[in-house]
Amino acid sequence: MTFRVRREPGASNPERAEVWVLESDTERAEIAPALGFNCFRWATRGTDVLYADPRFLTGGSAPTRTGVPILFPFPNRIRAGRFSWHGKAYELPRNDPSGKNAIHGFACRRAWRLVSQGEDADSAWLTGEFHGTRDAPDCAAFWPADYRVRVTYRLARGRLRIEAVADNPDRVPLPFGLGYHPYFLTAPAAECRVHLPARQYWELVESLSSGRCMPVSGIRDLNRQRPFTDLSVDDVLTDLPGDAAADGLVERGTIQRGPLSVRIRSAPDFREVVVFTPPHRQAFCIEPYTCTTDAINLQQQGIDAGLRVLSPGESWQGVVELTV
């Protein structure tokens, strides 16, 4: 099997975002660098795995509602868009659906720069970079330090790896969290099942964590396969398996669509998983996060929310892997 990486020829619609394609005879991934470096399509053996809004490439849909949005330097919400860090107060745009909170960082709504690409007999890959002061200078005042993240999509047979490296190019400590928000297709819905081995969830009040973790029960208990048709959730699950396999990855969930089974694994640092049923119900989200929602506020209240802090010049790396 031979893999290739290429830029897709220009479309007749000049408003359509540029697309880069990773492919072989049986595999295909499509990525839009100008739209948050979102991998909005992944197909294996002719079957699409991810949901994409048909208006995505022309900017007609929210960038967080398609494919695999990259949530950085924070995933999910920050309460009222406000926090303090080392004695300084910060206020972010309140851009969640309620208009009350900041949500999903800056990287998912901005253009990324391509830094490398490659192909061999077993895989093809594309790497993009998002550097705060370079790629979102208007957001510099919203975060305590400059930040940089590189993400590589690596396509192989029946597998899509998302490899991230975050580093601190600043002279002061960098707080951050990283999350991915993949939309997995659920059709045929009647044959779709979801499994996720979490023992607890973060109690949410108006979509924000109270700081307490509770045992999963009822519809939040996905330790056995549950029919997708029964699920209407928007929760942060935690207390997941921590024992890594030989490749260093741990189980984070599975979506079964008839004979197609999509397995989500990650590095142990992705310690929380959001489960979300979009209103259109054409997809289900299993979202690996390194921290819970509002982590930058909770952590400073003495709650272990998963917030990570990089010293100047320090870096962090983590992998999420999707397999069929």
URCORJO-V625106 format. One record per residue. D_LAST is the distance of its C-alpha to the last C-alpha in whole Angstrom. Layout:
# URCORJO-V625106
d_last
D_LAST
D_LAST
This chain:
# URCORJO-V625106
d_last
17
19
18
20
21
23
25
25
29
31
30
33
33
35
33
30
28
27
23
22
19
17
16
16
16
13
11
13
14
17
19
22
25
27
26
25
22
20
16
17
14
11
10
8
10
12
10
11
9
12
15
18
22
24
26
25
26
29
29
30
27
27
25
23
22
19
16
16
20
21
24
26
29
28
26
27
31
34
37
39
38
40
40
43
42
45
47
46
45
42
41
38
38
37
34
32
32
36
37
38
36
34
30
27
29
30
27
25
28
30
29
28
29
27
28
26
23
22
21
21
19
16
15
17
18
20
22
24
27
29
32
34
38
37
34
35
39
40
38
39
42
39
37
39
38
37
33
31
27
25
21
19
16
14
12
11
9
5
6
9
12
15
18
21
25
27
31
34
37
39
42
42
39
36
34
30
27
24
21
18
18
15
15
12
13
14
16
17
18
19
16
14
14
14
15
16
18
21
25
27
27
29
32
32
35
35
31
33
33
36
35
35
32
32
30
27
28
28
25
24
23
20
20
19
17
19
19
18
22
23
22
24
24
25
25
24
23
24
25
21
20
22
21
19
17
19
17
19
16
16
14
14
12
10
10
10
11
12
10
7
6
5
6
9
12
15
18
21
23
20
22
22
19
21
19
21
21
22
25
24
21
19
16
16
16
15
17
17
21
23
26
27
29
32
32
35
37
36
36
40
41
40
36
33
31
29
31
31
34
34
37
39
37
34
31
27
24
20
17
14
10
7
4
0
